[in-house]
Amino acid sequence: MAIPLQNLGLEPEEMSGLIRGLEGQMTPIVDLIGLSQQYDVTRDDGTIPILPSRAMLGRAKDTGIAEGVAAEEIDWELGNHQINVRRFVGLSSITDGDAVALEGVSIPAATTILKRAMIESAAKQDARFGELIADTDVNTAMAVNNGVWSLSSSTPWEDLIEAHRLSHYGDMIAIGPLAVQALQLHPDTGTRLNNYAGGAIGVGEVAEVVAKVLGCRIALLGPRAYNTANPGQPVGVGYHYDKLVWIGHADTFVVANKESLYTTEAARDIYREASAFRYTRRRSITRAFRELGVIITGVLA
């Protein structure tokens, strides 16, 4: 049954303020990359108008025209982009006994269950992001040129340079943790580092080479972890876009937000006394312009 927000010790406006603060700590990937194509919608599916890819670039059909010469008209129409709003739900609960125990060590119970639910929702949105950058229907696939990156004879940086070119020089790169590890261990990475004197190469050094070689504005390198276990089982750790390497343009991600919703509930019976918090993001997360994103395939066996 529904219970008043006051039962969690917070007034409604205080709850909203707490949520805004927590959202800054548990931010899905799509909200980290500075998207310009974000829309508010009132329906769950259908199409929304977006600029076509050809409208993103100026044309250079002449090098300037004389006075009195008519300029050529730019002819393009808005594109229709399909959206499909999904629910990304986090549901967290805490027993009354645990809530009292938390309060006893000055940890607010409301903050704890809010945070857990929002982490759950963000992990599901990150999983959707991983689906998108692995989908060859909305990205161009390019195979590695000289074998998997774990081989010293492979050419991972040449592969990255070629994929960057094929993506029309995208401003964003996502490299999963196993692919980052292969780059850390590859001898070619050390040769591309400034003032490299040997020793272990960290993720920061890989990011330095990415910035130096490709100039990508946004680099998502390494693990974005989530719990693979079912409820009640020991924690299992998995990683979004584990072996994946993707290069493209941040603005080709289209996010249509329907609403955010939080509710509180209480279950009361002889066996269980608990307060539950449900946090829901209703949004469509998609990609436009297949030619502006490239997946490198065959990176690892």
C-alpha positions as CSV (number, residue, x, y, z in Angstrom):
1,M,0.0,0.0,0.0
2,A,1.1,3.6,-0.5
3,I,2.4,5.5,2.4
4,P,3.1,9.2,2.9
5,L,6.6,10.4,2.1
6,Q,6.7,11.7,5.7
7,N,7.0,8.1,6.9
8,L,10.6,8.2,5.5
9,G,11.3,11.3,7.6
10,L,11.2,13.7,4.6
11,E,8.8,16.3,3.3
12,P,7.9,16.0,-0.5
13,E,10.1,19.0,-1.4
14,E,13.0,17.6,0.7
15,M,12.6,14.2,-1.2
16,S,12.9,16.0,-4.5
17,G,16.0,17.8,-3.4
18,L,17.6,14.6,-2.2
19,I,16.8,12.9,-5.5
20,R,18.4,15.7,-7.5
21,G,21.6,15.4,-5.4
22,L,21.7,11.7,-5.8
23,E,21.2,11.8,-9.5
24,G,24.5,13.7,-9.8
25,Q,26.3,10.7,-8.2
26,M,24.7,7.9,-10.1
27,T,24.6,9.2,-13.6
28,P,23.9,6.9,-16.6
29,I,26.5,7.1,-19.4
30,V,24.1,8.8,-21.8
31,D,23.7,11.7,-19.3
32,L,27.5,12.0,-19.0
33,I,28.4,12.6,-22.6
34,G,26.8,16.0,-23.2
35,L,24.1,15.2,-25.6
36,S,22.4,17.9,-27.7
37,Q,19.6,15.6,-29.0
38,Q,17.5,15.3,-25.8
39,Y,13.7,15.7,-26.1
40,D,10.7,15.6,-23.8
41,V,7.9,13.4,-25.1
42,T,4.4,12.5,-23.9
43,R,4.0,9.2,-25.7
44,D,5.8,5.8,-25.5
45,D,6.5,5.2,-29.2
46,G,6.3,6.8,-32.6
47,T,8.6,9.2,-34.3
48,I,10.1,12.6,-33.5
49,P,11.6,15.1,-35.9
50,I,15.4,15.4,-36.0
51,L,17.9,17.1,-38.3
52,P,19.1,14.7,-41.0
53,S,22.8,13.9,-41.1
54,R,23.3,15.9,-44.3
55,A,22.1,19.0,-42.4
56,M,25.0,18.7,-39.9
57,L,27.6,19.9,-42.5
58,G,27.9,22.9,-44.7
59,R,28.3,22.5,-48.4
60,A,31.3,23.7,-50.3
61,K,30.1,23.8,-53.9
62,D,31.7,27.1,-54.6
63,T,34.4,29.3,-53.1
64,G,32.3,32.4,-52.9
65,I,30.0,34.1,-55.4
66,A,29.9,37.6,-56.9
67,E,27.3,40.2,-56.0
68,G,24.1,39.7,-57.8
69,V,24.6,36.0,-58.2
70,A,21.8,33.9,-56.6
71,A,22.9,31.6,-53.8
72,E,22.0,28.0,-54.2
73,E,19.1,26.9,-52.0
74,I,19.8,24.3,-49.3
75,D,17.3,21.5,-49.8
76,W,16.7,19.2,-46.9
77,E,13.8,18.0,-44.8
78,L,13.5,17.0,-41.1
79,G,14.1,13.3,-40.6
80,N,11.7,11.1,-38.6
81,H,13.4,9.2,-35.9
82,Q,11.7,6.2,-34.2
83,I,11.5,6.2,-30.4
84,N,10.6,3.5,-28.0
85,V,10.2,4.5,-24.4
86,R,11.3,1.9,-21.9
87,R,11.0,1.8,-18.1
88,F,14.3,1.7,-16.2
89,V,13.2,0.7,-12.7
90,G,15.1,0.5,-9.5
91,L,13.3,-1.0,-6.5
92,S,14.9,-1.0,-3.1
93,S,13.6,-1.8,0.3
94,I,14.8,-1.7,3.9
95,T,13.4,-3.3,7.0
96,D,12.4,-1.2,9.9
97,G,15.1,-2.9,12.0
98,D,17.8,-2.1,9.5
99,A,16.6,1.5,9.2
100,V,16.9,1.9,12.9
101,A,20.4,0.4,12.8
102,L,21.5,2.9,10.1
103,E,20.1,5.8,11.9
104,G,22.0,4.6,15.0
105,V,25.3,5.3,13.1
106,S,24.1,8.5,11.6
107,I,23.3,7.1,8.1
108,P,19.8,8.3,6.9
109,A,17.7,5.3,5.9
110,A,15.9,7.3,3.2
111,T,19.2,8.2,1.5
112,T,20.3,4.6,1.6
113,I,17.3,3.1,-0.1
114,L,17.0,6.0,-2.6
115,K,20.6,5.5,-3.6
116,R,20.2,1.8,-4.1
117,A,17.2,2.2,-6.3
118,M,18.9,4.9,-8.4
119,I,22.0,2.8,-8.9
120,E,19.8,0.0,-10.2
121,S,18.0,2.3,-12.6
122,A,21.3,3.7,-13.9
123,A,22.8,0.2,-14.4
124,K,19.9,-0.7,-16.6
125,Q,20.3,2.5,-18.7
126,D,24.0,1.7,-19.1
127,A,23.0,-1.8,-20.3
128,R,20.8,-0.1,-23.0
129,F,23.8,2.1,-24.0
130,G,25.9,-1.1,-24.3
131,E,23.2,-2.6,-26.6
132,L,23.3,0.5,-28.9
133,I,27.1,0.6,-29.4
134,A,27.2,-3.1,-30.1
135,D,24.4,-3.1,-32.6
136,T,25.5,-3.4,-36.2
137,D,22.1,-2.3,-37.4
138,V,22.8,1.2,-36.1
139,N,26.6,1.2,-36.5
140,T,29.1,0.4,-39.2
141,A,31.3,-2.7,-38.5
142,M,35.0,-2.7,-39.2
143,A,37.2,-5.8,-38.7
144,V,40.7,-5.6,-37.2
145,N,43.4,-5.6,-39.8
146,N,46.2,-7.8,-38.3
147,G,44.6,-10.1,-35.7
148,V,43.3,-9.8,-32.2
149,W,44.9,-7.1,-30.1
150,S,46.4,-9.6,-27.6
151,L,48.9,-10.5,-30.4
152,S,52.1,-8.4,-30.4
153,S,51.9,-8.5,-34.2
154,S,48.5,-6.8,-34.2
155,T,48.1,-3.1,-35.0
156,P,45.5,-1.8,-32.6
157,W,46.3,1.9,-33.0
158,E,46.1,1.6,-36.8
159,D,42.8,0.0,-36.4
160,L,41.6,2.8,-34.2
161,I,42.8,5.5,-36.6
162,E,41.0,3.8,-39.5
163,A,37.8,3.4,-37.5
164,H,38.0,7.1,-36.5
165,R,38.3,8.0,-40.2
166,L,35.3,5.7,-41.1
167,S,33.2,7.4,-38.4
168,H,33.9,10.7,-40.0
169,Y,36.2,11.7,-37.2
170,G,33.9,11.1,-34.2
171,D,34.4,12.9,-31.0
172,M,33.7,10.0,-28.7
173,I,35.2,6.6,-28.1
174,A,34.1,3.7,-25.8
175,I,36.6,0.9,-25.1
176,G,35.6,-1.9,-22.8
177,P,37.9,-3.1,-19.9
178,L,39.3,-6.2,-21.7
179,A,40.1,-4.1,-24.8
180,V,41.7,-1.4,-22.6
181,Q,43.8,-4.2,-21.0
182,A,45.0,-5.4,-24.5
183,L,46.0,-1.8,-25.3
184,Q,47.9,-1.5,-21.9
185,L,49.9,-4.7,-22.7
186,H,50.5,-3.9,-26.4
187,P,54.1,-2.7,-27.2
188,D,52.8,-0.1,-29.7
189,T,51.0,1.8,-26.9
190,G,54.3,2.5,-25.1
191,T,56.0,3.8,-28.3
192,R,53.2,6.3,-28.7
193,L,53.5,7.7,-25.2
194,N,55.4,10.9,-24.6
195,N,58.6,10.3,-22.5
196,Y,57.7,6.7,-21.9
197,A,60.5,5.0,-19.9
198,G,59.1,1.5,-19.6
199,G,57.0,-0.2,-16.9
200,A,53.3,-0.7,-16.5
201,I,50.9,1.4,-18.6
202,G,47.7,2.5,-16.8
203,V,44.3,3.4,-18.1
204,G,45.4,7.1,-17.8
205,E,48.2,6.5,-20.2
206,V,45.9,4.8,-22.7
207,A,43.6,7.8,-22.4
208,E,46.6,10.0,-23.1
209,V,47.4,8.1,-26.3
210,V,43.7,8.2,-27.3
211,A,43.7,12.0,-26.9
212,K,47.0,12.3,-28.7
213,V,46.3,10.0,-31.7
214,L,42.6,10.4,-32.2
215,G,41.7,13.7,-30.4
216,C,38.3,12.3,-29.1
217,R,36.6,14.7,-26.8
218,I,34.9,12.0,-24.8
219,A,36.7,8.8,-23.8
220,L,34.8,6.0,-21.9
221,L,37.6,3.7,-21.0
222,G,37.6,0.6,-18.8
223,P,35.0,-0.9,-16.6
224,R,31.4,0.2,-16.0
225,A,30.5,-2.5,-13.6
226,Y,27.1,-4.1,-12.6
227,N,25.9,-7.0,-10.4
228,T,25.1,-10.1,-12.5
229,A,23.7,-12.1,-9.6
230,N,20.0,-12.8,-9.0
231,P,18.4,-11.6,-5.8
232,G,19.7,-13.5,-2.8
233,Q,22.8,-14.8,-4.5
234,P,26.4,-13.7,-3.9
235,V,27.5,-10.7,-5.9
236,G,28.8,-11.4,-9.4
237,V,30.5,-8.6,-11.3
238,G,30.0,-8.0,-15.0
239,Y,31.1,-5.1,-17.2
240,H,29.1,-3.2,-19.9
241,Y,30.7,-3.3,-23.4
242,D,33.4,-5.7,-22.1
243,K,35.4,-6.4,-25.3
244,L,33.8,-3.7,-27.4
245,V,35.5,-0.8,-29.1
246,W,33.2,1.9,-30.6
247,I,34.0,5.3,-32.1
248,G,31.5,7.9,-33.2
249,H,29.7,11.1,-32.5
250,A,28.1,11.9,-29.2
251,D,25.3,13.8,-30.9
252,T,24.1,10.7,-32.7
253,F,22.5,9.4,-29.5
254,V,18.9,10.5,-29.2
255,V,17.3,10.5,-25.8
256,A,13.5,11.1,-25.4
257,N,12.5,11.6,-21.8
258,K,8.9,10.9,-20.8
259,E,9.1,11.5,-17.1
260,S,10.9,10.5,-13.9
261,L,8.9,8.9,-11.1
262,Y,9.6,8.0,-7.6
263,T,7.1,6.3,-5.2
264,T,7.4,4.9,-1.7
265,E,5.5,1.8,-0.5
266,A,5.3,-0.2,2.7
267,A,4.7,-3.9,3.2
268,R,3.4,-4.9,6.6
269,D,2.7,-8.4,7.7
270,I,3.7,-10.8,10.5
271,Y,6.8,-11.9,8.7
272,R,8.1,-8.7,7.2
273,E,8.1,-5.0,8.0
274,A,9.8,-2.9,5.3
275,S,9.7,0.4,3.5
276,A,10.3,0.3,-0.3
277,F,11.4,2.9,-2.7
278,R,10.8,2.7,-6.5
279,Y,12.7,5.0,-8.9
280,T,11.7,4.9,-12.5
281,R,13.2,6.7,-15.6
282,R,10.9,6.5,-18.6
283,R,13.0,7.2,-21.6
284,S,13.9,6.1,-25.2
285,I,17.7,5.8,-25.8
286,T,18.5,5.3,-29.5
287,R,21.1,6.2,-32.1
288,A,20.7,8.1,-35.4
289,F,22.9,8.1,-38.5
290,R,24.5,4.6,-38.8
291,E,27.4,6.1,-40.8
292,L,28.6,8.2,-37.9
293,G,29.4,5.3,-35.6
294,V,31.9,2.4,-36.0
295,I,32.4,-0.9,-34.1
296,I,35.7,-2.6,-34.4
297,T,35.1,-6.3,-34.5
298,G,37.5,-9.1,-33.8
299,V,39.4,-7.1,-31.1
300,L,39.7,-10.1,-28.8
301,A,38.9,-13.8,-29.1
